[in-house]
Structures are given as C-alpha cells and as structure tokens.
Amino acid sequence: MQPTEASIVPQDPRDNSAWDIDGSEPDVVVELRCPVEGSDQQLVTRTPEVSSYTPRWTTGGCTTTVGALLGQEIQIKFIDVDVAFDDEIISVRYALKEEELRAGGVSLAIPGYVNSVSLKFTRTP
C-alpha cells in the first residue's frame, strides 16, 4: 500500500494559522500503520518529507497481506515536519473494503484537514 498524493488544506483548522511559522507550505510526511496477518503487531512506515500543499510520493508505503488489510483497520497519520518539533496534522483509522483492494486504490477525504489522499495497492508475486 503506497500513499501516492494528497491535498492538504492551506491553514491549520484548529487556529486558522499557517502550517509553518514562516508561512511556507507544510513539510508533509504520511505515516502508515498497517496490520500484520496473524499478529497484533503493526508495520509502521513513513513516506519521504515533501514540502507542498499537494505532495506526491513513490516510496514509503507498507507491505502486508490482503487478509490482514481486510481484517483490521489501517491508520493514516499526516505530519508536518518542523525544525523544533513535528506537528500532527491529523490521524485517522480506515477499514479497507475488498472492492477498493480489487480496484487497486482508494481516494479518501478527511474534512477540514486533508481534501484528498490517494492510496495505491499493488500485488507482489
């Protein structure tokens, strides 16, 4: 499962301020927590940091089984990486549907924070 792109709202909805103190674009990282089949463990991965309101990624996804993805929720956390500390933009849990896996991807919205995030699913031999 690979986050491929997102659209982040231009201001932090908690206080209507810019994501970064200098008013620049957020430095976005997506952290995925993917279930591991037959275990209570979760695989935690992060995308590279991208400074943009519309970041795109090709790496940083997680590898797990279809059975694990259908049996448990994934957690998707958006982080704005800053010099002093990292700001969590938002974190959500989502239960994938079989048709989304068959379709090879899903696009989700997290109202107020993330206009859209696209996740791509690829089968490996």
Secondary structure, DSSP 8 states (H G I E B T S, - for coil): -EEEEEEE-SSBTTTTB-SSTTS---EEEEEEEEE-TTSS-EEEEE---EESSS-B-SS------HHHHHHS-EEEEEEE--SS--EEEEEEEE---HHHHHHTEEEEEETTTEEEEEEE-----
